[in-house]
Amino acid sequence: MYELDPEERAIVDTVRDFVDREVRPVARELEHENRYPEQLIEQMKRLGIYGLAIPEPYGDVRVSTPCYAMVTEELARGWMSLAGAMGGHTVVAKLLLDHGTEEQKARYLPRMATGELRATMALTEPGGGSDLQALRTQARRDGDEYVINGSKTWITNARRSGLVALLCRTDPQARPAHTGISVLLVEKVPGFTVSKDLPKLGYKGVESCELSFEDCRVPADAVLGGVEGKGFAQMMRGLEIGRIQVAARATGVGRAALDDALRYAQERESFGKPIWQHQSVGNHLATMATKLTAARQLLLHAARRYDSGERADLEAGMAKLFCSETAMEIALDAIRVHGGYGYSTEFDVERYFRDAPLMIVGEGTNEIQQTVIARQLIARGGL
């Protein structure tokens, strides 16, 4: 296991205690009711979870990426939706820290660190999916303002976020196309509408929305970093931490499923002995634990690479790909271990099985991750 310093270990331990004490006892009820976890979110704010990526002078502490990944894993172990409620927020914080102007940092980061201001990113469009260079949302310069028109979909936390990092096209004529893409920092202003919440298989409680922009006007200084045409590269770096976060969520779901399966296999008896002693069940547990251990090591490897300052899209893509596929496999095997009870809504394993697919298709599908990995393997001359 990757060793954190004592301060970061204490942070992870605090979040673990919060999950065991406050989250796990209520997660099933909240999830089945698809109810927004207002009280838990407020407790996350007080614990400083929304400021983990924001250093002084804007926040109180900036933890390492391995520590951030472990905190995310703990939250997802309790309820994956809670980890999702802070994922995009962190990406926007990183975008501001790495690329924002001093005015942008001072305006947003102190309030983001406390959770007073929550942020999300808006990339995906109804007809675009993972092809971000084909986006159609445009921001046309009009004097000292930009006029935005277009739509986005599957935007998590859109209703409760006061700031959206919007990926849009500011120069439709630019070639290559990605040089005409910018990130605009958009607040809730006229012309910006959260049109509807999307129904989902899992990932309940927090909202995933469609957004529409109709002649939405924002000031010219809303461009991240103050310079047009940098948005695609900025967001690609942002997605590295986003994919590490999704990999950590998947690892947390896989861990919860394994923990529940281990507990049940020791308590449940058949043919006169605990079911883990039956070879077929024991083999499931052994394989689940092995895959989860490998997933966590790949996650921490990507996190360390990100902190090195080197390009980490290969490592983040590998972690996101492997951890998410592993979470799905472990969740299914946990149902097998539970037998008929695994299909019952009275046990949590059915929730893990519904939550796990999100990490396979979210933050760039796993098919896209494979493309990213292959390209980087060629570019780097192998591993």
C-alpha positions as YAML, in Angstrom:
chain: A
units: angstrom
residues:
- id: 1
  name: MET
  ca: [0.00, 0.00, 0.00]
- id: 2
  name: TYR
  ca: [1.20, 3.50, -0.83]
- id: 3
  name: GLU
  ca: [2.27, 5.27, 2.36]
- id: 4
  name: LEU
  ca: [0.88, 8.73, 3.05]
- id: 5
  name: ASP
  ca: [2.44, 11.17, 5.48]
- id: 6
  name: PRO
  ca: [0.77, 11.30, 8.93]
- id: 7
  name: GLU
  ca: [-1.34, 14.38, 8.11]
- id: 8
  name: GLU
  ca: [-2.75, 12.86, 4.92]
- id: 9
  name: ARG
  ca: [-3.30, 9.50, 6.62]
- id: 10
  name: ALA
  ca: [-5.33, 11.31, 9.28]
- id: 11
  name: ILE
  ca: [-7.47, 12.91, 6.54]
- id: 12
  name: VAL
  ca: [-8.21, 9.52, 4.96]
- id: 13
  name: ASP
  ca: [-8.96, 8.01, 8.37]
- id: 14
  name: THR
  ca: [-11.37, 10.86, 9.15]
- id: 15
  name: VAL
  ca: [-13.24, 10.32, 5.90]
- id: 16
  name: ARG
  ca: [-13.35, 6.56, 6.53]
- id: 17
  name: ASP
  ca: [-14.89, 7.15, 9.94]
- id: 18
  name: PHE
  ca: [-17.41, 9.56, 8.42]
- id: 19
  name: VAL
  ca: [-18.40, 6.94, 5.84]
- id: 20
  name: ASP
  ca: [-18.81, 4.17, 8.40]
- id: 21
  name: ARG
  ca: [-20.65, 6.33, 10.93]
- id: 22
  name: GLU
  ca: [-22.80, 8.62, 8.77]
- id: 23
  name: VAL
  ca: [-22.98, 7.35, 5.19]
- id: 24
  name: ARG
  ca: [-23.38, 3.59, 5.17]
- id: 25
  name: PRO
  ca: [-26.34, 3.53, 7.61]
- id: 26
  name: VAL
  ca: [-28.42, 5.83, 5.36]
- id: 27
  name: ALA
  ca: [-27.08, 5.26, 1.83]
- id: 28
  name: ARG
  ca: [-29.52, 2.49, 0.89]
- id: 29
  name: GLU
  ca: [-32.59, 4.49, 1.88]
- id: 30
  name: LEU
  ca: [-31.39, 7.70, 0.21]
- id: 31
  name: GLU
  ca: [-30.41, 5.84, -2.95]
- id: 32
  name: HIS
  ca: [-33.69, 3.97, -3.29]
- id: 33
  name: GLU
  ca: [-35.62, 7.22, -2.78]
- id: 34
  name: ASN
  ca: [-33.30, 9.01, -5.24]
- id: 35
  name: ARG
  ca: [-33.08, 11.77, -2.63]
- id: 36
  name: TYR
  ca: [-30.39, 14.42, -2.67]
- id: 37
  name: PRO
  ca: [-28.07, 13.85, 0.33]
- id: 38
  name: GLU
  ca: [-28.18, 17.42, 1.61]
- id: 39
  name: GLN
  ca: [-27.01, 16.63, 5.14]
- id: 40
  name: LEU
  ca: [-24.12, 14.43, 3.99]
- id: 41
  name: ILE
  ca: [-22.96, 17.07, 1.50]
- id: 42
  name: GLU
  ca: [-22.93, 19.68, 4.27]
- id: 43
  name: GLN
  ca: [-20.83, 17.36, 6.42]
- id: 44
  name: MET
  ca: [-18.42, 16.86, 3.50]
- id: 45
  name: LYS
  ca: [-18.04, 20.63, 3.28]
- id: 46
  name: ARG
  ca: [-17.26, 20.87, 6.98]
- id: 47
  name: LEU
  ca: [-14.69, 18.09, 6.67]
- id: 48
  name: GLY
  ca: [-12.92, 20.13, 3.97]
- id: 49
  name: ILE
  ca: [-13.45, 17.56, 1.22]
- id: 50
  name: TYR
  ca: [-14.34, 20.21, -1.37]
- id: 51
  name: GLY
  ca: [-11.04, 21.98, -0.74]
- id: 52
  name: LEU
  ca: [-8.66, 19.03, -0.90]
- id: 53
  name: ALA
  ca: [-7.19, 20.18, -4.23]
- id: 54
  name: ILE
  ca: [-6.97, 23.89, -3.31]
- id: 55
  name: PRO
  ca: [-3.80, 25.16, -1.59]
- id: 56
  name: GLU
  ca: [-3.09, 28.30, 0.35]
- id: 57
  name: PRO
  ca: [-3.75, 31.19, 0.04]
- id: 58
  name: TYR
  ca: [-7.12, 30.08, -1.39]
- id: 59
  name: GLY
  ca: [-7.71, 27.03, 0.81]
- id: 60
  name: ASP
  ca: [-6.38, 25.39, 3.94]
- id: 61
  name: VAL
  ca: [-4.69, 22.30, 2.53]
- id: 62
  name: ARG
  ca: [-3.76, 20.73, -0.78]
- id: 63
  name: VAL
  ca: [-3.27, 17.00, -0.53]
- id: 64
  name: SER
  ca: [-1.30, 14.76, -2.85]
- id: 65
  name: THR
  ca: [-3.16, 13.02, -5.64]
- id: 66
  name: PRO
  ca: [-2.72, 9.60, -3.98]
- id: 67
  name: CYS
  ca: [-4.38, 11.01, -0.85]
- id: 68
  name: TYR
  ca: [-7.17, 12.53, -2.96]
- id: 69
  name: ALA
  ca: [-7.68, 9.16, -4.67]
- id: 70
  name: MET
  ca: [-7.91, 7.38, -1.31]
- id: 71
  name: VAL
  ca: [-10.45, 9.89, 0.00]
- id: 72
  name: THR
  ca: [-12.50, 9.37, -3.15]
- id: 73
  name: GLU
  ca: [-12.30, 5.61, -2.74]
- id: 74
  name: GLU
  ca: [-13.55, 5.86, 0.85]
- id: 75
  name: LEU
  ca: [-16.52, 8.03, -0.19]
- id: 76
  name: ALA
  ca: [-17.42, 5.65, -3.02]
- id: 77
  name: ARG
  ca: [-17.15, 2.70, -0.62]
- id: 78
  name: GLY
  ca: [-19.99, 4.30, 1.32]
- id: 79
  name: TRP
  ca: [-22.01, 5.59, -1.62]
- id: 80
  name: MET
  ca: [-20.57, 6.26, -5.05]
- id: 81
  name: SER
  ca: [-22.86, 9.26, -5.58]
- id: 82
  name: LEU
  ca: [-21.05, 11.18, -2.83]
- id: 83
  name: ALA
  ca: [-17.75, 10.77, -4.63]
- id: 84
  name: GLY
  ca: [-19.45, 11.97, -7.81]
- id: 85
  name: ALA
  ca: [-20.69, 15.04, -5.98]
- id: 86
  name: MET
  ca: [-17.11, 16.31, -5.61]
- id: 87
  name: GLY
  ca: [-15.43, 14.94, -8.75]
- id: 88
  name: GLY
  ca: [-16.16, 17.66, -11.31]
- id: 89
  name: HIS
  ca: [-15.64, 20.29, -8.61]
- id: 90
  name: THR
  ca: [-12.05, 19.11, -8.23]
- id: 91
  name: VAL
  ca: [-11.43, 19.16, -11.97]
- id: 92
  name: VAL
  ca: [-12.58, 22.79, -12.15]
- id: 93
  name: ALA
  ca: [-10.39, 23.67, -9.16]
- id: 94
  name: LYS
  ca: [-7.38, 22.13, -10.92]
- id: 95
  name: LEU
  ca: [-8.23, 24.00, -14.14]
- id: 96
  name: LEU
  ca: [-8.30, 27.29, -12.25]
- id: 97
  name: LEU
  ca: [-5.08, 26.58, -10.37]
- id: 98
  name: ASP
  ca: [-3.17, 25.52, -13.47]
- id: 99
  name: HIS
  ca: [-4.59, 27.94, -16.05]
- id: 100
  name: GLY
  ca: [-6.70, 30.64, -14.41]
- id: 101
  name: THR
  ca: [-5.78, 34.29, -14.21]
- id: 102
  name: GLU
  ca: [-5.00, 35.71, -10.78]
- id: 103
  name: GLU
  ca: [-8.38, 37.44, -10.83]
- id: 104
  name: GLN
  ca: [-10.18, 34.19, -11.67]
- id: 105
  name: LYS
  ca: [-8.38, 32.32, -8.89]
- id: 106
  name: ALA
  ca: [-9.14, 35.00, -6.31]
- id: 107
  name: ARG
  ca: [-12.78, 35.20, -7.38]
- id: 108
  name: TYR
  ca: [-13.63, 31.52, -7.25]
- id: 109
  name: LEU
  ca: [-11.12, 29.37, -5.36]
- id: 110
  name: PRO
  ca: [-11.66, 30.60, -1.77]
- id: 111
  name: ARG
  ca: [-15.40, 29.92, -2.01]
- id: 112
  name: MET
  ca: [-14.81, 26.62, -3.79]
- id: 113
  name: ALA
  ca: [-12.43, 25.49, -1.03]
- id: 114
  name: THR
  ca: [-15.19, 25.74, 1.58]
- id: 115
  name: GLY
  ca: [-17.88, 24.28, -0.69]
- id: 116
  name: GLU
  ca: [-19.85, 27.55, -0.52]
- id: 117
  name: LEU
  ca: [-19.42, 27.67, -4.30]
- id: 118
  name: ARG
  ca: [-19.66, 24.33, -6.04]
- id: 119
  name: ALA
  ca: [-18.43, 23.86, -9.58]
- id: 120
  name: THR
  ca: [-18.85, 21.38, -12.40]
- id: 121
  name: MET
  ca: [-17.61, 20.97, -15.96]
- id: 122
  name: ALA
  ca: [-19.73, 20.77, -19.09]
- id: 123
  name: LEU
  ca: [-18.20, 18.85, -21.99]
- id: 124
  name: THR
  ca: [-20.59, 16.23, -23.40]
- id: 125
  name: GLU
  ca: [-23.19, 17.23, -25.99]
- id: 126
  name: PRO
  ca: [-26.30, 15.31, -27.11]
- id: 127
  name: GLY
  ca: [-24.83, 14.38, -30.50]
- id: 128
  name: GLY
  ca: [-21.14, 14.35, -29.63]
- id: 129
  name: GLY
  ca: [-20.42, 11.90, -26.84]
- id: 130
  name: SER
  ca: [-16.69, 11.41, -26.47]
- id: 131
  name: ASP
  ca: [-15.80, 13.32, -29.66]
- id: 132
  name: LEU
  ca: [-15.07, 16.63, -27.96]
- id: 133
  name: GLN
  ca: [-13.51, 18.23, -31.05]
- id: 134
  name: ALA
  ca: [-16.91, 17.94, -32.77]
- id: 135
  name: LEU
  ca: [-18.71, 20.04, -30.16]
- id: 136
  name: ARG
  ca: [-21.28, 22.52, -31.46]
- id: 137
  name: THR
  ca: [-21.80, 24.85, -28.51]
- id: 138
  name: GLN
  ca: [-20.46, 28.22, -29.66]
- id: 139
  name: ALA
  ca: [-19.47, 31.41, -27.87]
- id: 140
  name: ARG
  ca: [-19.39, 34.40, -30.23]
- id: 141
  name: ARG
  ca: [-17.47, 37.50, -29.23]
- id: 142
  name: ASP
  ca: [-19.67, 40.59, -29.10]
- id: 143
  name: GLY
  ca: [-17.77, 43.60, -27.80]
- id: 144
  name: ASP
  ca: [-16.89, 43.00, -24.15]
- id: 145
  name: GLU
  ca: [-19.01, 39.85, -23.96]
- id: 146
  name: TYR
  ca: [-19.41, 36.37, -25.36]
- id: 147
  name: VAL
  ca: [-22.83, 35.16, -26.54]
- id: 148
  name: ILE
  ca: [-23.24, 31.42, -25.95]
- id: 149
  name: ASN
  ca: [-25.62, 29.12, -27.83]
- id: 150
  name: GLY
  ca: [-25.77, 25.35, -27.60]
- id: 151
  name: SER
  ca: [-26.54, 22.48, -25.26]
- id: 152
  name: LYS
  ca: [-24.79, 19.99, -23.00]
- id: 153
  name: THR
  ca: [-25.93, 16.72, -21.45]
- id: 154
  name: TRP
  ca: [-25.05, 14.35, -18.59]
- id: 155
  name: ILE
  ca: [-23.71, 17.22, -16.49]
- id: 156
  name: THR
  ca: [-23.43, 16.09, -12.87]
- id: 157
  name: ASN
  ca: [-24.31, 18.54, -10.07]
- id: 158
  name: ALA
  ca: [-25.55, 21.09, -12.60]
- id: 159
  name: ARG
  ca: [-28.47, 22.34, -10.51]
- id: 160
  name: ARG
  ca: [-26.46, 22.86, -7.35]
- id: 161
  name: SER
  ca: [-23.27, 24.21, -8.92]
- id: 162
  name: GLY
  ca: [-22.85, 27.96, -9.14]
- id: 163
  name: LEU
  ca: [-19.96, 27.76, -11.62]
- id: 164
  name: VAL
  ca: [-19.67, 25.74, -14.82]
- id: 165
  name: ALA
  ca: [-16.45, 25.27, -16.78]
- id: 166
  name: LEU
  ca: [-17.98, 25.20, -20.26]
- id: 167
  name: LEU
  ca: [-16.06, 23.72, -23.18]
- id: 168
  name: CYS
  ca: [-17.20, 25.56, -26.30]
- id: 169
  name: ARG
  ca: [-16.11, 26.76, -29.71]
- id: 170
  name: THR
  ca: [-14.96, 30.38, -29.83]
- id: 171
  name: ASP
  ca: [-13.53, 30.23, -33.38]
- id: 172
  name: PRO
  ca: [-15.52, 27.96, -35.73]
- id: 173
  name: GLN
  ca: [-13.07, 28.62, -38.57]
- id: 174
  name: ALA
  ca: [-9.93, 27.55, -36.71]
- id: 175
  name: ARG
  ca: [-7.83, 24.75, -38.20]
- id: 176
  name: PRO
  ca: [-7.02, 22.36, -36.69]
- id: 177
  name: ALA
  ca: [-10.42, 22.47, -35.04]
- id: 178
  name: HIS
  ca: [-9.19, 22.08, -31.47]
- id: 179
  name: THR
  ca: [-7.37, 25.42, -31.67]
- id: 180
  name: GLY
  ca: [-10.75, 27.16, -31.81]
- id: 181
  name: ILE
  ca: [-12.00, 25.67, -28.53]
- id: 182
  name: SER
  ca: [-12.00, 27.53, -25.21]
- id: 183
  name: VAL
  ca: [-13.17, 27.01, -21.63]
- id: 184
  name: LEU
  ca: [-15.55, 29.68, -20.37]
- id: 185
  name: LEU
  ca: [-16.26, 30.10, -16.66]
- id: 186
  name: VAL
  ca: [-20.03, 30.51, -16.65]
- id: 187
  name: GLU
  ca: [-22.16, 31.41, -13.65]
- id: 188
  name: LYS
  ca: [-25.95, 31.10, -13.45]
- id: 189
  name: VAL
  ca: [-26.90, 34.03, -15.69]
- id: 190
  name: PRO
  ca: [-29.88, 34.73, -18.00]
- id: 191
  name: GLY
  ca: [-29.93, 32.47, -21.04]
- id: 192
  name: PHE
  ca: [-28.39, 29.56, -19.12]
- id: 193
  name: THR
  ca: [-31.03, 26.96, -18.25]
- id: 194
  name: VAL
  ca: [-30.78, 23.60, -16.52]
- id: 195
  name: SER
  ca: [-33.54, 22.06, -18.59]
- id: 196
  name: LYS
  ca: [-34.10, 18.63, -17.03]
- id: 197
  name: ASP
  ca: [-32.70, 15.90, -14.81]
- id: 198
  name: LEU
  ca: [-31.91, 12.66, -16.61]
- id: 199
  name: PRO
  ca: [-33.26, 9.35, -15.21]
- id: 200
  name: LYS
  ca: [-30.49, 6.84, -14.47]
- id: 201
  name: LEU
  ca: [-29.98, 3.15, -13.74]
- id: 202
  name: GLY
  ca: [-27.76, 3.98, -10.76]
- id: 203
  name: TYR
  ca: [-25.79, 6.99, -9.54]
- id: 204
  name: LYS
  ca: [-28.91, 8.17, -7.74]
- id: 205
  name: GLY
  ca: [-29.32, 11.11, -5.40]
- id: 206
  name: VAL
  ca: [-27.11, 13.58, -7.27]
- id: 207
  name: GLU
  ca: [-28.46, 15.15, -10.42]
- id: 208
  name: SER
  ca: [-27.24, 14.62, -13.99]
- id: 209
  name: CYS
  ca: [-28.76, 17.26, -16.23]
- id: 210
  name: GLU
  ca: [-29.22, 18.72, -19.67]
- id: 211
  name: LEU
  ca: [-28.10, 22.33, -20.06]
- id: 212
  name: SER
  ca: [-29.19, 24.82, -22.68]
- id: 213
  name: PHE
  ca: [-27.63, 28.14, -23.62]
- id: 214
  name: GLU
  ca: [-29.75, 30.60, -25.60]
- id: 215
  name: ASP
  ca: [-28.06, 33.94, -26.27]
- id: 216
  name: CYS
  ca: [-26.41, 33.58, -22.87]
- id: 217
  name: ARG
  ca: [-24.06, 36.52, -22.28]
- id: 218
  name: VAL
  ca: [-20.92, 36.34, -20.16]
- id: 219
  name: PRO
  ca: [-18.11, 38.90, -19.84]
- id: 220
  name: ALA
  ca: [-15.04, 38.52, -22.03]
- id: 221
  name: ASP
  ca: [-12.88, 37.83, -18.98]
- id: 222
  name: ALA
  ca: [-14.77, 34.57, -18.46]
- id: 223
  name: VAL
  ca: [-12.26, 32.80, -20.76]
- id: 224
  name: LEU
  ca: [-10.13, 30.51, -18.61]
- id: 225
  name: GLY
  ca: [-6.66, 32.00, -18.51]
- id: 226
  name: GLY
  ca: [-7.77, 35.03, -20.52]
- id: 227
  name: VAL
  ca: [-6.67, 33.61, -23.90]
- id: 228
  name: GLU
  ca: [-8.94, 31.97, -26.49]
- id: 229
  name: GLY
  ca: [-8.14, 28.67, -28.18]
- id: 230
  name: LYS
  ca: [-6.42, 26.95, -25.25]
- id: 231
  name: GLY
  ca: [-9.49, 25.14, -23.92]
- id: 232
  name: PHE
  ca: [-9.01, 21.73, -25.52]
- id: 233
  name: ALA
  ca: [-5.49, 21.29, -24.13]
- id: 234
  name: GLN
  ca: [-6.56, 22.67, -20.76]
- id: 235
  name: MET
  ca: [-9.46, 20.25, -20.50]
- id: 236
  name: MET
  ca: [-7.39, 17.26, -21.61]
- id: 237
  name: ARG
  ca: [-5.09, 17.86, -18.63]
- id: 238
  name: GLY
  ca: [-8.14, 18.34, -16.43]
- id: 239
  name: LEU
  ca: [-9.51, 15.00, -17.58]
- id: 240
  name: GLU
  ca: [-6.39, 13.27, -16.29]
- id: 241
  name: ILE
  ca: [-7.38, 14.05, -12.70]
- id: 242
  name: GLY
  ca: [-11.02, 13.40, -13.64]
- id: 243
  name: ARG
  ca: [-10.18, 9.90, -14.84]
- id: 244
  name: ILE
  ca: [-8.09, 9.20, -11.76]
- id: 245
  name: GLN
  ca: [-11.10, 10.27, -9.70]
- id: 246
  name: VAL
  ca: [-13.41, 7.93, -11.64]
- id: 247
  name: ALA
  ca: [-10.90, 5.09, -11.21]
- id: 248
  name: ALA
  ca: [-10.93, 5.78, -7.46]
- id: 249
  name: ARG
  ca: [-14.73, 5.72, -7.43]
- id: 250
  name: ALA
  ca: [-14.68, 2.35, -9.18]
- id: 251
  name: THR
  ca: [-12.13, 1.03, -6.71]
- id: 252
  name: GLY
  ca: [-14.37, 2.13, -3.85]
- id: 253
  name: VAL
  ca: [-17.39, 0.36, -5.33]
- id: 254
  name: GLY
  ca: [-15.33, -2.78, -5.91]
- id: 255
  name: ARG
  ca: [-14.06, -2.65, -2.35]
- id: 256
  name: ALA
  ca: [-17.56, -2.31, -0.92]
- id: 257
  name: ALA
  ca: [-18.74, -5.27, -2.99]
- id: 258
  name: LEU
  ca: [-15.82, -7.42, -1.86]
- id: 259
  name: ASP
  ca: [-16.29, -6.44, 1.79]
- id: 260
  name: ASP
  ca: [-19.97, -7.37, 1.66]
- id: 261
  name: ALA
  ca: [-19.25, -10.64, -0.12]
- id: 262
  name: LEU
  ca: [-16.58, -11.61, 2.42]
- id: 263
  name: ARG
  ca: [-18.89, -10.84, 5.32]
- id: 264
  name: TYR
  ca: [-21.81, -12.75, 3.83]
- id: 265
  name: ALA
  ca: [-19.66, -15.75, 2.89]
- id: 266
  name: GLN
  ca: [-18.61, -16.14, 6.52]
- id: 267
  name: GLU
  ca: [-22.11, -15.70, 7.95]
- id: 268
  name: ARG
  ca: [-24.10, -17.81, 5.47]
- id: 269
  name: GLU
  ca: [-23.94, -21.56, 5.84]
- id: 270
  name: SER
  ca: [-24.94, -24.33, 3.47]
- id: 271
  name: PHE
  ca: [-24.38, -28.08, 3.67]
- id: 272
  name: GLY
  ca: [-23.15, -27.61, 7.23]
- id: 273
  name: LYS
  ca: [-20.38, -25.09, 6.72]
- id: 274
  name: PRO
  ca: [-19.80, -21.39, 5.86]
- id: 275
  name: ILE
  ca: [-20.17, -20.95, 2.12]
- id: 276
  name: TRP
  ca: [-16.65, -19.51, 1.69]
- id: 277
  name: GLN
  ca: [-15.40, -23.04, 2.36]
- id: 278
  name: HIS
  ca: [-17.11, -24.24, -0.79]
- id: 279
  name: GLN
  ca: [-14.47, -24.06, -3.48]
- id: 280
  name: SER
  ca: [-16.67, -22.27, -6.02]
- id: 281
  name: VAL
  ca: [-17.40, -19.43, -3.58]
- id: 282
  name: GLY
  ca: [-13.85, -19.30, -2.25]
- id: 283
  name: ASN
  ca: [-12.51, -19.01, -5.80]
- id: 284
  name: HIS
  ca: [-14.79, -16.02, -6.43]
- id: 285
  name: LEU
  ca: [-13.50, -14.29, -3.29]
- id: 286
  name: ALA
  ca: [-9.87, -14.98, -4.16]
- id: 287
  name: THR
  ca: [-10.26, -13.62, -7.68]
- id: 288
  name: MET
  ca: [-12.19, -10.55, -6.50]
- id: 289
  name: ALA
  ca: [-9.52, -9.68, -3.93]
- id: 290
  name: THR
  ca: [-6.69, -10.17, -6.43]
- id: 291
  name: LYS
  ca: [-8.30, -7.95, -9.05]
- id: 292
  name: LEU
  ca: [-9.13, -5.25, -6.50]
- id: 293
  name: THR
  ca: [-5.54, -5.20, -5.23]
- id: 294
  name: ALA
  ca: [-4.24, -4.83, -8.78]
- id: 295
  name: ALA
  ca: [-6.75, -2.07, -9.50]
- id: 296
  name: ARG
  ca: [-5.74, -0.06, -6.43]
- id: 297
  name: GLN
  ca: [-2.04, -0.31, -7.30]
- id: 298
  name: LEU
  ca: [-2.73, 0.92, -10.85]
- id: 299
  name: LEU
  ca: [-4.82, 3.77, -9.42]
- id: 300
  name: LEU
  ca: [-1.99, 4.87, -7.10]
- id: 301
  name: HIS
  ca: [0.54, 4.53, -9.92]
- id: 302
  name: ALA
  ca: [-1.52, 6.96, -12.02]
- id: 303
  name: ALA
  ca: [-1.89, 9.32, -9.05]
- id: 304
  name: ARG
  ca: [1.86, 9.42, -8.46]
- id: 305
  name: ARG
  ca: [2.48, 10.02, -12.16]
- id: 306
  name: TYR
  ca: [0.05, 12.94, -12.13]
- id: 307
  name: ASP
  ca: [1.87, 14.52, -9.19]
- id: 308
  name: SER
  ca: [5.19, 14.21, -11.01]
- id: 309
  name: GLY
  ca: [4.05, 16.89, -13.45]
- id: 310
  name: GLU
  ca: [4.59, 14.57, -16.39]
- id: 311
  name: ARG
  ca: [1.85, 13.85, -18.89]
- id: 312
  name: ALA
  ca: [-0.38, 11.25, -17.26]
- id: 313
  name: ASP
  ca: [-3.07, 10.46, -19.84]
- id: 314
  name: LEU
  ca: [-1.66, 6.97, -20.46]
- id: 315
  name: GLU
  ca: [-1.58, 6.11, -16.75]
- id: 316
  name: ALA
  ca: [-4.92, 7.77, -15.97]
- id: 317
  name: GLY
  ca: [-6.52, 6.01, -18.94]
- id: 318
  name: MET
  ca: [-5.16, 2.63, -17.83]
- id: 319
  name: ALA
  ca: [-6.39, 3.18, -14.28]
- id: 320
  name: LYS
  ca: [-9.84, 4.30, -15.40]
- id: 321
  name: LEU
  ca: [-10.12, 1.37, -17.83]
- id: 322
  name: PHE
  ca: [-8.94, -1.36, -15.49]
- id: 323
  name: CYS
  ca: [-10.54, -0.13, -12.27]
- id: 324
  name: SER
  ca: [-13.95, 0.36, -13.84]
- id: 325
  name: GLU
  ca: [-14.00, -3.01, -15.58]
- id: 326
  name: THR
  ca: [-12.80, -4.62, -12.35]
- id: 327
  name: ALA
  ca: [-15.54, -2.92, -10.32]
- id: 328
  name: MET
  ca: [-18.16, -4.31, -12.70]
- id: 329
  name: GLU
  ca: [-16.74, -7.82, -12.45]
- id: 330
  name: ILE
  ca: [-16.49, -7.71, -8.64]
- id: 331
  name: ALA
  ca: [-20.02, -6.33, -8.32]
- id: 332
  name: LEU
  ca: [-21.38, -9.22, -10.40]
- id: 333
  name: ASP
  ca: [-19.36, -11.77, -8.45]
- id: 334
  name: ALA
  ca: [-20.67, -10.28, -5.19]
- id: 335
  name: ILE
  ca: [-24.18, -11.01, -6.43]
- id: 336
  name: ARG
  ca: [-23.12, -14.58, -7.23]
- id: 337
  name: VAL
  ca: [-21.77, -14.99, -3.70]
- id: 338
  name: HIS
  ca: [-25.00, -13.66, -2.20]
- id: 339
  name: GLY
  ca: [-27.12, -15.90, -4.40]
- id: 340
  name: GLY
  ca: [-30.78, -14.88, -4.50]
- id: 341
  name: TYR
  ca: [-30.24, -12.25, -1.81]
- id: 342
  name: GLY
  ca: [-27.84, -10.47, -4.13]
- id: 343
  name: TYR
  ca: [-30.80, -9.66, -6.34]
- id: 344
  name: SER
  ca: [-32.77, -8.23, -3.45]
- id: 345
  name: THR
  ca: [-32.98, -4.50, -2.82]
- id: 346
  name: GLU
  ca: [-32.60, -5.29, 0.89]
- id: 347
  name: PHE
  ca: [-28.87, -5.85, 0.28]
- id: 348
  name: ASP
  ca: [-26.40, -3.28, -1.03]
- id: 349
  name: VAL
  ca: [-24.78, -5.46, -3.68]
- id: 350
  name: GLU
  ca: [-27.53, -4.73, -6.19]
- id: 351
  name: ARG
  ca: [-26.68, -1.02, -5.84]
- id: 352
  name: TYR
  ca: [-23.02, -1.66, -6.56]
- id: 353
  name: PHE
  ca: [-24.05, -3.56, -9.68]
- id: 354
  name: ARG
  ca: [-26.12, -0.58, -10.85]
- id: 355
  name: ASP
  ca: [-23.48, 2.02, -9.97]
- id: 356
  name: ALA
  ca: [-20.47, 0.26, -11.53]
- id: 357
  name: PRO
  ca: [-21.41, 0.73, -15.22]
- id: 358
  name: LEU
  ca: [-21.23, 4.53, -14.88]
- id: 359
  name: MET
  ca: [-17.46, 4.36, -14.48]
- id: 360
  name: ILE
  ca: [-17.20, 2.30, -17.67]
- id: 361
  name: VAL
  ca: [-18.96, 4.90, -19.82]
- id: 362
  name: GLY
  ca: [-18.30, 8.12, -17.86]
- id: 363
  name: GLU
  ca: [-15.38, 10.56, -18.22]
- id: 364
  name: GLY
  ca: [-14.65, 9.12, -21.66]
- id: 365
  name: THR
  ca: [-15.85, 5.60, -22.45]
- id: 366
  name: ASN
  ca: [-13.45, 2.71, -21.92]
- id: 367
  name: GLU
  ca: [-13.25, 2.33, -25.68]
- id: 368
  name: ILE
  ca: [-11.89, 5.90, -25.80]
- id: 369
  name: GLN
  ca: [-9.44, 5.03, -23.01]
- id: 370
  name: GLN
  ca: [-8.08, 2.20, -25.14]
- id: 371
  name: THR
  ca: [-7.55, 4.62, -28.02]
- id: 372
  name: VAL
  ca: [-5.74, 7.06, -25.72]
- id: 373
  name: ILE
  ca: [-3.57, 4.27, -24.32]
- id: 374
  name: ALA
  ca: [-2.63, 2.94, -27.77]
- id: 375
  name: ARG
  ca: [-1.70, 6.40, -29.06]
- id: 376
  name: GLN
  ca: [0.44, 7.14, -26.04]
- id: 377
  name: LEU
  ca: [2.16, 3.76, -26.29]
- id: 378
  name: ILE
  ca: [3.21, 4.63, -29.83]
- id: 379
  name: ALA
  ca: [4.16, 8.21, -28.94]
- id: 380
  name: ARG
  ca: [6.28, 7.07, -25.97]
- id: 381
  name: GLY
  ca: [7.83, 4.14, -27.79]
- id: 382
  name: GLY
  ca: [6.17, 1.58, -25.51]
- id: 383
  name: LEU
  ca: [5.87, 1.37, -21.75]
...
